[in-house]
Amino acid sequence: MGDEKVKEEAMRMIGMFQVLPRLVVFDLDYTLWPFYCECRSKREMPSMYPHVKGIITALKDKGIDLAIASRSPTADIANTFLDKLNIKSMFVAKEIFSSWTHKTDHFQRIHSRTGIPFNSMLFFDDEDRNIQAVSKMGVTSIYVGDGVNLGALRQGLTEFTENQNASEKNKQRWLKKYSQNSSSSEKKDLK
């Protein structure tokens, strides 16, 4: 499936969801492309997984911001590859640095830079430890075993919507409970 066909399908899929993330964050190695940057040379021409270009273009066209969170120890190579692939300008934040924190520092910086709450973010990564750690921050996080594709996008949008709905239900329960408690205390004050 070519980039345009993938983009069309991604646009259709995104259009089916009423609740969308404000920011979609991607890892690089084995998420957007099928290699580790540190094992490559800047002189090489990189390639992405087949669905990536169509998906990120569709997200941008739908007004959803994009960011990168990568623990690559070779940010210079990663940035060179983003330039060569003509996608570097598509990302509002690029946090590419080596870290032992399972990307929590990356997400703190992305949040500081964009002001977007963690629960309004969707994240794709190929390492389960990053998925676990970032999920605890409130980010909807999706494990991709073989790069970002239309199936992963569908799963991500579905889980994001489910998380938003659960969050809204909890908020409504809390508001109901709070208003009942304040009403009963007001009645006690009237007696």
C-alpha positions in Angstrom: 0.0 0.0 0.0 1.5 3.3 -1.1 1.9 6.5 1.1 -1.3 8.1 -0.4 -3.4 5.0 0.1 -2.2 4.7 3.7 -2.9 8.4 4.3 -6.4 8.0 2.9 -7.1 5.0 5.1 -5.6 6.8 8.2 -7.7 9.9 7.5 -10.8 7.7 7.3 -9.9 5.9 10.5 -9.1 9.2 12.4 -12.5 10.6 11.2 -14.3 7.7 12.9 -13.2 8.9 16.4 -14.9 11.8 18.1 -12.2 12.1 20.8 -8.7 12.5 19.4 -5.3 13.1 21.1 -3.8 16.5 20.9 -0.3 15.1 20.5 1.0 11.8 19.1 4.5 10.9 20.3 6.7 8.4 18.5 9.9 6.5 19.3 12.3 6.3 16.4 14.3 3.0 16.4 12.0 0.0 15.5 9.0 2.3 15.7 9.3 4.7 12.7 12.2 2.9 11.1 13.5 -0.7 11.2 17.0 -0.1 12.7 19.0 1.4 15.5 20.5 4.8 14.6 23.7 4.0 16.4 24.3 1.1 14.0 24.1 3.3 11.0 26.1 6.0 9.3 24.9 9.6 8.6 25.9 9.0 4.9 23.3 6.3 4.5 19.8 6.9 3.1 17.3 5.7 5.8 13.9 4.2 5.2 10.8 4.1 7.3 8.3 1.3 7.9 5.8 1.2 5.0 2.8 2.9 6.7 4.7 5.6 8.7 4.7 8.4 6.1 1.0 8.1 5.3 0.0 7.9 9.0 2.1 10.9 10.2 0.9 13.0 7.2 -2.8 12.1 8.0 -2.3 13.0 11.7 -0.8 16.4 10.7 -3.6 17.1 8.2 -6.1 16.4 10.9 -4.5 19.1 13.1 -2.9 16.7 15.6 0.6 17.7 16.7 3.5 15.2 16.6 6.6 14.7 18.7 9.5 12.3 19.1 10.8 10.7 22.3 13.9 8.6 21.6 16.6 7.3 23.9 19.1 7.1 21.0 22.7 7.8 22.0 23.2 9.3 18.5 20.9 12.3 18.2 23.0 13.6 15.4 22.4 10.6 13.2 18.7 10.5 14.2 18.3 14.2 13.2 20.2 13.7 10.0 17.8 10.8 9.1 14.7 12.9 9.9 16.1 15.6 7.6 16.8 13.1 4.8 13.3 11.6 5.1 11.8 15.2 4.9 9.8 14.7 8.1 11.8 16.7 10.7 9.6 19.8 10.4 6.5 17.8 11.1 7.4 17.4 14.8 6.6 20.2 17.4 9.1 18.6 19.8 12.0 16.3 19.3 13.5 14.9 22.5 16.3 12.6 21.4 18.8 11.8 24.1 20.2 8.8 26.0 18.5 8.2 29.3 18.0 5.6 32.1 14.5 6.9 32.9 12.4 4.9 30.4 11.4 8.1 28.6 9.8 9.8 31.6 12.3 12.7 31.3 11.5 12.9 27.6 7.8 13.3 28.3 8.4 15.9 31.0 10.3 18.0 28.5 7.6 17.4 25.8 4.9 18.5 28.3 7.0 21.6 29.3 7.5 22.5 25.7 4.0 22.0 24.4 1.8 22.5 27.5 -0.2 19.5 26.5 -1.4 17.3 29.4 -0.2 13.7 29.5 -3.7 12.4 29.3 -4.1 14.2 25.9 -1.1 12.3 24.4 -0.8 9.0 22.5 2.6 7.3 22.4 4.0 4.5 20.2 7.1 2.6 21.2 8.7 -0.8 20.6 10.0 -1.3 24.2 7.5 -2.6 26.8 9.4 -0.9 29.7 8.9 2.5 28.1 5.2 1.7 27.5 4.8 0.7 31.2 6.6 3.8 32.6 5.0 6.4 30.3 1.5 4.8 30.9 1.9 5.5 34.6 2.2 9.2 33.7 -1.3 9.1 32.2 -0.2 8.8 28.5 -2.1 6.3 26.4 0.8 4.1 25.3 0.9 1.5 22.5 3.5 -1.3 22.0 4.4 -1.8 18.4 6.3 -5.0 17.7 7.0 -4.3 14.0 6.8 -0.6 13.6 3.9 1.8 13.4 1.2 0.7 11.0 -2.6 1.2 10.5 -3.4 -1.5 13.0 -1.4 0.2 15.7 -3.0 3.5 14.8 -6.5 2.0 15.2 -5.5 0.4 18.5 -4.0 3.6 19.7 -7.1 5.7 18.8 -9.4 3.1 20.3 -7.5 2.9 23.6 -7.1 6.7 23.8 -10.9 7.1 23.4 -11.5 4.4 26.1 -9.1 6.1 28.5 -10.8 9.5 27.9 -14.3 8.0 28.4 -13.1 6.3 31.7 -11.6 9.6 32.8 -14.8 11.5 32.1 -16.9 8.9 34.0 -14.6 9.1 37.0 -14.8 12.9 36.9 -18.6 12.7 36.7 -18.7 10.3 39.7 -16.5 12.6 41.7 -18.6 15.6 40.9 -21.8 13.8 41.8 -20.2 12.6 45.1 -18.8 16.0 45.9 -22.1 17.8 45.1 -24.0 15.2 47.3 -21.5 15.7 50.2 -21.7 19.5 50.0 -25.6 19.3 49.8 -25.8 17.1 52.8 -23.4 19.4 54.8 -25.5 22.4 53.8 -28.6 20.7 55.1 -26.8 20.0 58.4 -25.9 23.7 58.6 -29.6 24.6 58.1 -30.8 22.5 61.1 
